[in-house]
């Protein structure tokens, strides 16, 4: 996982206001993974929300930072 990768939610998240299944977004921040408090992935979701993914959250990578850069430069 890298900054710029595209991700999609694959099941309902445990959140008071969860994202819908299938929602996509772009990774803009990755924690340092040294302990449970820093295992986070910051995502700018396509609906305008900025929510982090945590270990165990249901998601998958749907595009890499490299392929996104190629598409933007085309």
mmCIF file of the N, C-alpha and C atoms, coordinates in Angstrom:
data_MODEL
# 
_entry.id   MODEL 
# 
loop_
_atom_site.group_PDB 
_atom_site.id 
_atom_site.type_symbol 
_atom_site.label_atom_id 
_atom_site.label_alt_id 
_atom_site.label_comp_id 
_atom_site.label_asym_id 
_atom_site.label_entity_id 
_atom_site.label_seq_id 
_atom_site.pdbx_PDB_ins_code 
_atom_site.Cartn_x 
_atom_site.Cartn_y 
_atom_site.Cartn_z 
_atom_site.occupancy 
_atom_site.B_iso_or_equiv 
_atom_site.pdbx_formal_charge 
_atom_site.auth_seq_id 
_atom_site.auth_comp_id 
_atom_site.auth_asym_id 
_atom_site.auth_atom_id 
_atom_site.pdbx_PDB_model_num 
ATOM 1   N N  . UNK A 1 1  ? 0.852   -1.168 0.000   1.00 0.00 ? 1  UNK A N  1 
ATOM 2   C CA . UNK A 1 1  ? 0.000   0.000  0.000   1.00 0.00 ? 1  UNK A CA 1 
ATOM 3   C C  . UNK A 1 1  ? 0.897   1.230  0.000   1.00 0.00 ? 1  UNK A C  1 
ATOM 4   N N  . UNK A 1 2  ? 0.530   2.184  -0.888  1.00 0.00 ? 2  UNK A N  1 
ATOM 5   C CA . UNK A 1 2  ? 1.299   3.425  -0.990  1.00 0.00 ? 2  UNK A CA 1 
ATOM 6   C C  . UNK A 1 2  ? 0.358   4.613  -1.112  1.00 0.00 ? 2  UNK A C  1 
ATOM 7   N N  . UNK A 1 3  ? 0.892   5.773  -0.800  1.00 0.00 ? 3  UNK A N  1 
ATOM 8   C CA . UNK A 1 3  ? 0.129   7.000  -0.997  1.00 0.00 ? 3  UNK A CA 1 
ATOM 9   C C  . UNK A 1 3  ? -0.208  7.105  -2.477  1.00 0.00 ? 3  UNK A C  1 
ATOM 10  N N  . UNK A 1 4  ? -1.457  7.431  -2.763  1.00 0.00 ? 4  UNK A N  1 
ATOM 11  C CA . UNK A 1 4  ? -1.939  7.515  -4.137  1.00 0.00 ? 4  UNK A CA 1 
ATOM 12  C C  . UNK A 1 4  ? -2.704  6.291  -4.588  1.00 0.00 ? 4  UNK A C  1 
ATOM 13  N N  . UNK A 1 5  ? -2.581  5.183  -3.859  1.00 0.00 ? 5  UNK A N  1 
ATOM 14  C CA . UNK A 1 5  ? -3.343  3.978  -4.209  1.00 0.00 ? 5  UNK A CA 1 
ATOM 15  C C  . UNK A 1 5  ? -4.834  4.237  -4.040  1.00 0.00 ? 5  UNK A C  1 
ATOM 16  N N  . UNK A 1 6  ? -5.621  3.566  -4.862  1.00 0.00 ? 6  UNK A N  1 
ATOM 17  C CA . UNK A 1 6  ? -7.076  3.649  -4.769  1.00 0.00 ? 6  UNK A CA 1 
ATOM 18  C C  . UNK A 1 6  ? -7.578  2.425  -4.017  1.00 0.00 ? 6  UNK A C  1 
ATOM 19  N N  . UNK A 1 7  ? -8.543  2.640  -3.117  1.00 0.00 ? 7  UNK A N  1 
ATOM 20  C CA . UNK A 1 7  ? -9.108  1.560  -2.314  1.00 0.00 ? 7  UNK A CA 1 
ATOM 21  C C  . UNK A 1 7  ? -10.628 1.601  -2.398  1.00 0.00 ? 7  UNK A C  1 
ATOM 22  N N  . UNK A 1 8  ? -11.254 0.467  -2.085  1.00 0.00 ? 8  UNK A N  1 
ATOM 23  C CA . UNK A 1 8  ? -12.713 0.364  -2.061  1.00 0.00 ? 8  UNK A CA 1 
ATOM 24  C C  . UNK A 1 8  ? -13.141 -0.389 -0.815  1.00 0.00 ? 8  UNK A C  1 
ATOM 25  N N  . UNK A 1 9  ? -14.235 0.047  -0.213  1.00 0.00 ? 9  UNK A N  1 
ATOM 26  C CA . UNK A 1 9  ? -14.829 -0.633 0.935   1.00 0.00 ? 9  UNK A CA 1 
ATOM 27  C C  . UNK A 1 9  ? -15.535 -1.885 0.416   1.00 0.00 ? 9  UNK A C  1 
ATOM 28  N N  . UNK A 1 10 ? -15.286 -3.042 1.064   1.00 0.00 ? 10 UNK A N  1 
ATOM 29  C CA . UNK A 1 10 ? -15.865 -4.295 0.581   1.00 0.00 ? 10 UNK A CA 1 
ATOM 30  C C  . UNK A 1 10 ? -16.973 -4.850 1.469   1.00 0.00 ? 10 UNK A C  1 
ATOM 31  N N  . UNK A 1 11 ? -17.172 -4.266 2.648   1.00 0.00 ? 11 UNK A N  1 
ATOM 32  C CA . UNK A 1 11 ? -18.247 -4.674 3.561   1.00 0.00 ? 11 UNK A CA 1 
ATOM 33  C C  . UNK A 1 11 ? -18.509 -3.507 4.509   1.00 0.00 ? 11 UNK A C  1 
ATOM 34  N N  . UNK A 1 12 ? -19.571 -3.596 5.274   1.00 0.00 ? 12 UNK A N  1 
ATOM 35  C CA . UNK A 1 12 ? -19.933 -2.514 6.184   1.00 0.00 ? 12 UNK A CA 1 
ATOM 36  C C  . UNK A 1 12 ? -18.860 -2.323 7.252   1.00 0.00 ? 12 UNK A C  1 
ATOM 37  N N  . UNK A 1 13 ? -18.448 -1.065 7.450   1.00 0.00 ? 13 UNK A N  1 
ATOM 38  C CA . UNK A 1 13 ? -17.461 -0.721 8.477   1.00 0.00 ? 13 UNK A CA 1 
ATOM 39  C C  . UNK A 1 13 ? -18.156 -0.514 9.815   1.00 0.00 ? 13 UNK A C  1 
ATOM 40  N N  . UNK A 1 14 ? -17.448 -0.807 10.897  1.00 0.00 ? 14 UNK A N  1 
ATOM 41  C CA . UNK A 1 14 ? -17.987 -0.521 12.226  1.00 0.00 ? 14 UNK A CA 1 
ATOM 42  C C  . UNK A 1 14 ? -17.657 0.932  12.549  1.00 0.00 ? 14 UNK A C  1 
ATOM 43  N N  . UNK A 1 15 ? -18.601 1.802  12.274  1.00 0.00 ? 15 UNK A N  1 
ATOM 44  C CA . UNK A 1 15 ? -18.441 3.242  12.450  1.00 0.00 ? 15 UNK A CA 1 
ATOM 45  C C  . UNK A 1 15 ? -19.830 3.812  12.694  1.00 0.00 ? 15 UNK A C  1 
ATOM 46  N N  . UNK A 1 16 ? -19.959 4.855  13.513  1.00 0.00 ? 16 UNK A N  1 
ATOM 47  C CA . UNK A 1 16 ? -21.281 5.443  13.740  1.00 0.00 ? 16 UNK A CA 1 
ATOM 48  C C  . UNK A 1 16 ? -21.956 5.934  12.450  1.00 0.00 ? 16 UNK A C  1 
ATOM 49  N N  . UNK A 1 17 ? -21.144 6.392  11.502  1.00 0.00 ? 17 UNK A N  1 
ATOM 50  C CA . UNK A 1 17 ? -21.665 6.827  10.199  1.00 0.00 ? 17 UNK A CA 1 
ATOM 51  C C  . UNK A 1 17 ? -20.830 6.140  9.121   1.00 0.00 ? 17 UNK A C  1 
ATOM 52  N N  . UNK A 1 18 ? -21.056 4.839  8.901   1.00 0.00 ? 18 UNK A N  1 
ATOM 53  C CA . UNK A 1 18 ? -20.169 4.070  8.018   1.00 0.00 ? 18 UNK A CA 1 
ATOM 54  C C  . UNK A 1 18 ? -20.264 4.478  6.552   1.00 0.00 ? 18 UNK A C  1 
ATOM 55  N N  . UNK A 1 19 ? -19.183 4.237  5.849   1.00 0.00 ? 19 UNK A N  1 
ATOM 56  C CA . UNK A 1 19 ? -19.174 4.407  4.402   1.00 0.00 ? 19 UNK A CA 1 
ATOM 57  C C  . UNK A 1 19 ? -20.003 3.291  3.783   1.00 0.00 ? 19 UNK A C  1 
ATOM 58  N N  . UNK A 1 20 ? -20.550 3.550  2.621   1.00 0.00 ? 20 UNK A N  1 
ATOM 59  C CA . UNK A 1 20 ? -21.324 2.518  1.941   1.00 0.00 ? 20 UNK A CA 1 
ATOM 60  C C  . UNK A 1 20 ? -20.377 1.503  1.294   1.00 0.00 ? 20 UNK A C  1 
ATOM 61  N N  . UNK A 1 21 ? -20.834 0.277  1.203   1.00 0.00 ? 21 UNK A N  1 
ATOM 62  C CA . UNK A 1 21 ? -20.060 -0.764 0.530   1.00 0.00 ? 21 UNK A CA 1 
ATOM 63  C C  . UNK A 1 21 ? -19.865 -0.340 -0.923  1.00 0.00 ? 21 UNK A C  1 
ATOM 64  N N  . UNK A 1 22 ? -18.635 -0.450 -1.391  1.00 0.00 ? 22 UNK A N  1 
ATOM 65  C CA . UNK A 1 22 ? -18.311 -0.041 -2.754  1.00 0.00 ? 22 UNK A CA 1 
ATOM 66  C C  . UNK A 1 22 ? -17.725 1.357  -2.852  1.00 0.00 ? 22 UNK A C  1 
ATOM 67  N N  . UNK A 1 23 ? -17.803 2.147  -1.766  1.00 0.00 ? 23 UNK A N  1 
ATOM 68  C CA . UNK A 1 23 ? -17.237 3.496  -1.777  1.00 0.00 ? 23 UNK A CA 1 
ATOM 69  C C  . UNK A 1 23 ? -15.749 3.409  -2.080  1.00 0.00 ? 23 UNK A C  1 
ATOM 70  N N  . UNK A 1 24 ? -15.257 4.322  -2.909  1.00 0.00 ? 24 UNK A N  1 
ATOM 71  C CA . UNK A 1 24 ? -13.848 4.334  -3.281  1.00 0.00 ? 24 UNK A CA 1 
ATOM 72  C C  . UNK A 1 24 ? -13.187 5.618  -2.809  1.00 0.00 ? 24 UNK A C  1 
ATOM 73  N N  . UNK A 1 25 ? -11.876 5.556  -2.690  1.00 0.00 ? 25 UNK A N  1 
ATOM 74  C CA . UNK A 1 25 ? -11.120 6.720  -2.259  1.00 0.00 ? 25 UNK A CA 1 
ATOM 75  C C  . UNK A 1 25 ? -9.643  6.547  -2.553  1.00 0.00 ? 25 UNK A C  1 
ATOM 76  N N  . UNK A 1 26 ? -8.876  7.596  -2.226  1.00 0.00 ? 26 UNK A N  1 
ATOM 77  C CA . UNK A 1 26 ? -7.445  7.624  -2.491  1.00 0.00 ? 26 UNK A CA 1 
ATOM 78  C C  . UNK A 1 26 ? -6.666  7.735  -1.187  1.00 0.00 ? 26 UNK A C  1 
ATOM 79  N N  . UNK A 1 27 ? -5.660  6.884  -1.025  1.00 0.00 ? 27 UNK A N  1 
ATOM 80  C CA . UNK A 1 27 ? -4.807  6.907  0.169   1.00 0.00 ? 27 UNK A CA 1 
ATOM 81  C C  . UNK A 1 27 ? -3.967  8.181  0.138   1.00 0.00 ? 27 UNK A C  1 
ATOM 82  N N  . UNK A 1 28 ? -4.001  8.953  1.238   1.00 0.00 ? 28 UNK A N  1 
ATOM 83  C CA . UNK A 1 28 ? -3.181  10.163 1.313   1.00 0.00 ? 28 UNK A CA 1 
ATOM 84  C C  . UNK A 1 28 ? -2.233  10.160 2.501   1.00 0.00 ? 28 UNK A C  1 
ATOM 85  N N  . UNK A 1 29 ? -2.317  9.166  3.364   1.00 0.00 ? 29 UNK A N  1 
ATOM 86  C CA . UNK A 1 29 ? -1.479  9.110  4.562   1.00 0.00 ? 29 UNK A CA 1 
ATOM 87  C C  . UNK A 1 29 ? -1.414  7.674  5.050   1.00 0.00 ? 29 UNK A C  1 
ATOM 88  N N  . UNK A 1 30 ? -0.238  7.244  5.496   1.00 0.00 ? 30 UNK A N  1 
ATOM 89  C CA . UNK A 1 30 ? -0.074  5.898  6.044   1.00 0.00 ? 30 UNK A CA 1 
ATOM 90  C C  . UNK A 1 30 ? 0.686   6.012  7.358   1.00 0.00 ? 30 UNK A C  1 
ATOM 91  N N  . UNK A 1 31 ? 0.121   5.432  8.418   1.00 0.00 ? 31 UNK A N  1 
ATOM 92  C CA . UNK A 1 31 ? 0.765   5.445  9.734   1.00 0.00 ? 31 UNK A CA 1 
ATOM 93  C C  . UNK A 1 31 ? 2.058   4.643  9.724   1.00 0.00 ? 31 UNK A C  1 
ATOM 94  N N  . UNK A 1 32 ? 2.804   4.725  10.825  1.00 0.00 ? 32 UNK A N  1 
ATOM 95  C CA . UNK A 1 32 ? 4.105   4.051  10.863  1.00 0.00 ? 32 UNK A CA 1 
ATOM 96  C C  . UNK A 1 32 ? 4.019   2.597  11.321  1.00 0.00 ? 32 UNK A C  1 
ATOM 97  N N  . UNK A 1 33 ? 2.873   2.104  11.717  1.00 0.00 ? 33 UNK A N  1 
ATOM 98  C CA . UNK A 1 33 ? 2.611   0.699  12.047  1.00 0.00 ? 33 UNK A CA 1 
ATOM 99  C C  . UNK A 1 33 ? 3.458   0.172  13.205  1.00 0.00 ? 33 UNK A C  1 
ATOM 100 N N  . UNK A 1 34 ? 3.908   1.053  14.113  1.00 0.00 ? 34 UNK A N  1 
ATOM 101 C CA . UNK A 1 34 ? 4.716   0.606  15.254  1.00 0.00 ? 34 UNK A CA 1 
ATOM 102 C C  . UNK A 1 34 ? 3.880   0.073  16.405  1.00 0.00 ? 34 UNK A C  1 
ATOM 103 N N  . UNK A 1 35 ? 2.652   0.541  16.526  1.00 0.00 ? 35 UNK A N  1 
ATOM 104 C CA . UNK A 1 35 ? 1.773   0.061  17.595  1.00 0.00 ? 35 UNK A CA 1 
ATOM 105 C C  . UNK A 1 35 ? 0.326   0.190  17.141  1.00 0.00 ? 35 UNK A C  1 
ATOM 106 N N  . UNK A 1 36 ? -0.600  -0.269 17.975  1.00 0.00 ? 36 UNK A N  1 
ATOM 107 C CA . UNK A 1 36 ? -2.009  -0.280 17.557  1.00 0.00 ? 36 UNK A CA 1 
ATOM 108 C C  . UNK A 1 36 ? -2.568  1.109  17.274  1.00 0.00 ? 36 UNK A C  1 
ATOM 109 N N  . UNK A 1 37 ? -1.981  2.154  17.838  1.00 0.00 ? 37 UNK A N  1 
ATOM 110 C CA . UNK A 1 37 ? -2.494  3.518  17.641  1.00 0.00 ? 37 UNK A CA 1 
ATOM 111 C C  . UNK A 1 37 ? -1.998  4.145  16.349  1.00 0.00 ? 37 UNK A C  1 
ATOM 112 N N  . UNK A 1 38 ? -0.961  3.580  15.754  1.00 0.00 ? 38 UNK A N  1 
ATOM 113 C CA . UNK A 1 38 ? -0.425  4.161  14.518  1.00 0.00 ? 38 UNK A CA 1 
ATOM 114 C C  . UNK A 1 38 ? -0.692  3.283  13.301  1.00 0.00 ? 38 UNK A C  1 
ATOM 115 N N  . UNK A 1 39 ? -1.473  2.246  13.466  1.00 0.00 ? 39 UNK A N  1 
ATOM 116 C CA . UNK A 1 39 ? -1.840  1.382  12.336  1.00 0.00 ? 39 UNK A CA 1 
ATOM 117 C C  . UNK A 1 39 ? -3.089  1.947  11.679  1.00 0.00 ? 39 UNK A C  1 
ATOM 118 N N  . UNK A 1 40 ? -2.872  2.984  10.884  1.00 0.00 ? 40 UNK A N  1 
ATOM 119 C CA . UNK A 1 40 ? -3.985  3.678  10.249  1.00 0.00 ? 40 UNK A CA 1 
ATOM 120 C C  . UNK A 1 40 ? -3.606  4.044  8.822   1.00 0.00 ? 40 UNK A C  1 
ATOM 121 N N  . UNK A 1 41 ? -4.622  4.096  7.971   1.00 0.00 ? 41 UNK A N  1 
ATOM 122 C CA . UNK A 1 41 ? -4.434  4.508  6.584   1.00 0.00 ? 41 UNK A CA 1 
ATOM 123 C C  . UNK A 1 41 ? -5.422  5.636  6.326   1.00 0.00 ? 41 UNK A C  1 
ATOM 124 N N  . UNK A 1 42 ? -4.910  6.824  6.056   1.00 0.00 ? 42 UNK A N  1 
ATOM 125 C CA . UNK A 1 42 ? -5.775  7.969  5.776   1.00 0.00 ? 42 UNK A CA 1 
ATOM 126 C C  . UNK A 1 42 ? -6.275  7.919  4.344   1.00 0.00 ? 42 UNK A C  1 
ATOM 127 N N  . UNK A 1 43 ? -7.588  8.062  4.169   1.00 0.00 ? 43 UNK A N  1 
ATOM 128 C CA . UNK A 1 43 ? -8.191  7.985  2.835   1.00 0.00 ? 43 UNK A CA 1 
ATOM 129 C C  . UNK A 1 43 ? -9.079  9.203  2.608   1.00 0.00 ? 43 UNK A C  1 
ATOM 130 N N  . UNK A 1 44 ? -8.939  9.821  1.440   1.00 0.00 ? 44 UNK A N  1 
ATOM 131 C CA . UNK A 1 44 ? -9.880  10.846 0.981   1.00 0.00 ? 44 UNK A CA 1 
ATOM 132 C C  . UNK A 1 44 ? -10.903 10.114 0.121   1.00 0.00 ? 44 UNK A C  1 
ATOM 133 N N  . UNK A 1 45 ? -12.093 9.960  0.681   1.00 0.00 ? 45 UNK A N  1 
ATOM 134 C CA . UNK A 1 45 ? -13.139 9.210  -0.005  1.00 0.00 ? 45 UNK A CA 1 
ATOM 135 C C  . UNK A 1 45 ? -13.782 10.072 -1.075  1.00 0.00 ? 45 UNK A C  1 
ATOM 136 N N  . UNK A 1 46 ? -14.267 9.442  -2.124  1.00 0.00 ? 46 UNK A N  1 
ATOM 137 C CA . UNK A 1 46 ? -14.835 10.159 -3.262  1.00 0.00 ? 46 UNK A CA 1 
ATOM 138 C C  . UNK A 1 46 ? -16.091 10.951 -2.915  1.00 0.00 ? 46 UNK A C  1 
ATOM 139 N N  . UNK A 1 47 ? -16.699 10.665 -1.754  1.00 0.00 ? 47 UNK A N  1 
ATOM 140 C CA . UNK A 1 47 ? -17.870 11.445 -1.339  1.00 0.00 ? 47 UNK A CA 1 
ATOM 141 C C  . UNK A 1 47 ? -17.466 12.688 -0.540  1.00 0.00 ? 47 UNK A C  1 
ATOM 142 N N  . UNK A 1 48 ? -16.150 12.945 -0.430  1.00 0.00 ? 48 UNK A N  1 
ATOM 143 C CA . UNK A 1 48 ? -15.665 14.131 0.258   1.00 0.00 ? 48 UNK A CA 1 
ATOM 144 C C  . UNK A 1 48 ? -15.226 13.908 1.693   1.00 0.00 ? 48 UNK A C  1 
ATOM 145 N N  . UNK A 1 49 ? -15.515 12.737 2.235   1.00 0.00 ? 49 UNK A N  1 
ATOM 146 C CA . UNK A 1 49 ? -15.125 12.456 3.616   1.00 0.00 ? 49 UNK A CA 1 
ATOM 147 C C  . UNK A 1 49 ? -13.648 12.085 3.693   1.00 0.00 ? 49 UNK A C  1 
ATOM 148 N N  . UNK A 1 50 ? -13.061 12.341 4.850   1.00 0.00 ? 50 UNK A N  1 
ATOM 149 C CA . UNK A 1 50 ? -11.681 11.953 5.136   1.00 0.00 ? 50 UNK A CA 1 
ATOM 150 C C  . UNK A 1 50 ? -11.732 11.049 6.350   1.00 0.00 ? 50 UNK A C  1 
ATOM 151 N N  . UNK A 1 51 ? -11.732 9.743  6.130   1.00 0.00 ? 51 UNK A N  1 
ATOM 152 C CA . UNK A 1 51 ? -11.787 8.766  7.214   1.00 0.00 ? 51 UNK A CA 1 
ATOM 153 C C  . UNK A 1 51 ? -10.637 7.786  7.065   1.00 0.00 ? 51 UNK A C  1 
ATOM 154 N N  . UNK A 1 52 ? -10.138 7.317  8.202   1.00 0.00 ? 52 UNK A N  1 
ATOM 155 C CA . UNK A 1 52 ? -9.040  6.356  8.188   1.00 0.00 ? 52 UNK A CA 1 
ATOM 156 C C  . UNK A 1 52 ? -9.552  4.926  8.142   1.00 0.00 ? 52 UNK A C  1 
ATOM 157 N N  . UNK A 1 53 ? -8.764  4.077  7.518   1.00 0.00 ? 53 UNK A N  1 
ATOM 158 C CA . UNK A 1 53 ? -8.972  2.638  7.600   1.00 0.00 ? 53 UNK A CA 1 
ATOM 159 C C  . UNK A 1 53 ? -8.093  2.110  8.718   1.00 0.00 ? 53 UNK A C  1 
ATOM 160 N N  . UNK A 1 54 ? -8.601  1.142  9.446   1.00 0.00 ? 54 UNK A N  1 
ATOM 161 C CA . UNK A 1 54 ? -7.893  0.528  10.563  1.00 0.00 ? 54 UNK A CA 1 
ATOM 162 C C  . UNK A 1 54 ? -7.699  -0.955 10.284  1.00 0.00 ? 54 UNK A C  1 
ATOM 163 N N  . UNK A 1 55 ? -6.754  -1.613 10.977  1.00 0.00 ? 55 UNK A N  1 
ATOM 164 C CA . UNK A 1 55 ? -6.588  -3.054 10.785  1.00 0.00 ? 55 UNK A CA 1 
ATOM 165 C C  . UNK A 1 55 ? -7.922  -3.779 10.980  1.00 0.00 ? 55 UNK A C  1 
ATOM 166 N N  . UNK A 1 56 ? -8.224  -4.675 10.081  1.00 0.00 ? 56 UNK A N  1 
ATOM 167 C CA . UNK A 1 56 ? -9.469  -5.427 10.154  1.00 0.00 ? 56 UNK A CA 1 
ATOM 168 C C  . UNK A 1 56 ? -10.615 -4.814 9.371   1.00 0.00 ? 56 UNK A C  1 
ATOM 169 N N  . UNK A 1 57 ? -10.470 -3.544 8.950   1.00 0.00 ? 57 UNK A N  1 
ATOM 170 C CA . UNK A 1 57 ? -11.527 -2.937 8.134   1.00 0.00 ? 57 UNK A CA 1 
ATOM 171 C C  . UNK A 1 57 ? -11.580 -3.639 6.775   1.00 0.00 ? 57 UNK A C  1 
ATOM 172 N N  . UNK A 1 58 ? -12.787 -3.859 6.259   1.00 0.00 ? 58 UNK A N  1 
ATOM 173 C CA . UNK A 1 58 ? -12.936 -4.570 4.987   1.00 0.00 ? 58 UNK A CA 1 
ATOM 174 C C  . UNK A 1 58 ? -12.728 -3.641 3.783   1.00 0.00 ? 58 UNK A C  1 
ATOM 175 N N  . UNK A 1 59 ? -11.602 -3.796 3.112   1.00 0.00 ? 59 UNK A N  1 
ATOM 176 C CA . UNK A 1 59 ? -11.318 -2.985 1.926   1.00 0.00 ? 59 UNK A CA 1 
ATOM 177 C C  . UNK A 1 59 ? -10.371 -3.754 1.021   1.00 0.00 ? 59 UNK A C  1 
ATOM 178 N N  . UNK A 1 60 ? -10.235 -3.261 -0.193  1.00 0.00 ? 60 UNK A N  1 
ATOM 179 C CA . UNK A 1 60 ? -9.253  -3.839 -1.112  1.00 0.00 ? 60 UNK A CA 1 
ATOM 180 C C  . UNK A 1 60 ? -8.650  -2.718 -1.948  1.00 0.00 ? 60 UNK A C  1 
ATOM 181 N N  . UNK A 1 61 ? -7.440  -2.920 -2.396  1.00 0.00 ? 61 UNK A N  1 
ATOM 182 C CA . UNK A 1 61 ? -6.776  -1.967 -3.282  1.00 0.00 ? 61 UNK A CA 1 
ATOM 183 C C  . UNK A 1 61 ? -7.307  -2.210 -4.690  1.00 0.00 ? 61 UNK A C  1 
ATOM 184 N N  . UNK A 1 62 ? -7.772  -1.155 -5.341  1.00 0.00 ? 62 UNK A N  1 
ATOM 185 C CA . UNK A 1 62 ? -8.342  -1.297 -6.688  1.00 0.00 ? 62 UNK A CA 1 
ATOM 186 C C  . UNK A 1 62 ? -7.491  -0.629 -7.759  1.00 0.00 ? 62 UNK A C  1 
ATOM 187 N N  . UNK A 1 63 ? -6.462  0.083  -7.348  1.00 0.00 ? 63 UNK A N  1 
ATOM 188 C CA . UNK A 1 63 ? -5.560  0.730  -8.300  1.00 0.00 ? 63 UNK A CA 1 
ATOM 189 C C  . UNK A 1 63 ? -4.307  1.178  -7.585  1.00 0.00 ? 63 UNK A C  1 
ATOM 190 N N  . UNK A 1 64 ? -3.180  1.128  -8.297  1.00 0.00 ? 64 UNK A N  1 
ATOM 191 C CA . UNK A 1 64 ? -1.921  1.502  -7.662  1.00 0.00 ? 64 UNK A CA 1 
ATOM 192 C C  . UNK A 1 64 ? -1.587  2.956  -7.936  1.00 0.00 ? 64 UNK A C  1 
ATOM 193 N N  . UNK A 1 65 ? -0.729  3.513  -7.095  1.00 0.00 ? 65 UNK A N  1 
ATOM 194 C CA . UNK A 1 65 ? -0.274  4.889  -7.273  1.00 0.00 ? 65 UNK A CA 1 
ATOM 195 C C  . UNK A 1 65 ? 0.390   5.040  -8.637  1.00 0.00 ? 65 UNK A C  1 
ATOM 196 N N  . UNK A 1 66 ? 1.150   4.027  -9.068  1.00 0.00 ? 66 UNK A N  1 
ATOM 197 C CA . UNK A 1 66 ? 1.837   4.089  -10.354 1.00 0.00 ? 66 UNK A CA 1 
ATOM 198 C C  . UNK A 1 66 ? 0.858   4.168  -11.512 1.00 0.00 ? 66 UNK A C  1 
ATOM 199 N N  . UNK A 1 67 ? -0.190  3.349  -11.502 1.00 0.00 ? 67 UNK A N  1 
ATOM 200 C CA . UNK A 1 67 ? -1.157  3.369  -12.603 1.00 0.00 ? 67 UNK A CA 1 
ATOM 201 C C  . UNK A 1 67 ? -1.971  4.652  -12.580 1.00 0.00 ? 67 UNK A C  1 
ATOM 202 N N  . UNK A 1 68 ? -2.232  5.217  -11.394 1.00 0.00 ? 68 UNK A N  1 
ATOM 203 C CA . UNK A 1 68 ? -2.957  6.486  -11.310 1.00 0.00 ? 68 UNK A CA 1 
ATOM 204 C C  . UNK A 1 68 ? -2.133  7.612  -11.913 1.00 0.00 ? 68 UNK A C  1 
ATOM 205 N N  . UNK A 1 69 ? -0.822  7.625  -11.678 1.00 0.00 ? 69 UNK A N  1 
ATOM 206 C CA . UNK A 1 69 ? 0.043   8.661  -12.232 1.00 0.00 ? 69 UNK A CA 1 
ATOM 207 C C  . UNK A 1 69 ? 0.087   8.561  -13.754 1.00 0.00 ? 69 UNK A C  1 
ATOM 208 N N  . UNK A 1 70 ? 0.136   7.337  -14.272 1.00 0.00 ? 70 UNK A N  1 
ATOM 209 C CA . UNK A 1 70 ? 0.144   7.155  -15.720 1.00 0.00 ? 70 UNK A CA 1 
ATOM 210 C C  . UNK A 1 70 ? -1.140  7.669  -16.348 1.00 0.00 ? 70 UNK A C  1 
ATOM 211 N N  . UNK A 1 71 ? -2.283  7.414  -15.718 1.00 0.00 ? 71 UNK A N  1 
ATOM 212 C CA . UNK A 1 71 ? -3.564  7.865  -16.254 1.00 0.00 ? 71 UNK A CA 1 
ATOM 213 C C  . UNK A 1 71 ? -3.659  9.382  -16.247 1.00 0.00 ? 71 UNK A C  1 
ATOM 214 N N  . UNK A 1 72 ? -3.140  10.045 -15.203 1.00 0.00 ? 72 UNK A N  1 
ATOM 215 C CA . UNK A 1 72 ? -3.215  11.499 -15.108 1.00 0.00 ? 72 UNK A CA 1 
ATOM 216 C C  . UNK A 1 72 ? -2.308  12.174 -16.125 1.00 0.00 ? 72 UNK A C  1 
ATOM 217 N N  . UNK A 1 73 ? -1.205  11.522 -16.493 1.00 0.00 ? 73 UNK A N  1 
ATOM 218 C CA . UNK A 1 73 ? -0.261  12.106 -17.444 1.00 0.00 ? 73 UNK A CA 1 
ATOM 219 C C  . UNK A 1 73 ? -0.600  11.776 -18.890 1.00 0.00 ? 73 UNK A C  1 
ATOM 220 N N  . UNK A 1 74 ? -1.614  10.974 -19.114 1.00 0.00 ? 74 UNK A N  1 
ATOM 221 C CA . UNK A 1 74 ? -1.973  10.568 -20.482 1.00 0.00 ? 74 UNK A CA 1 
ATOM 222 C C  . UNK A 1 74 ? -2.697  11.683 -21.207 1.00 0.00 ? 74 UNK A C  1 
# 
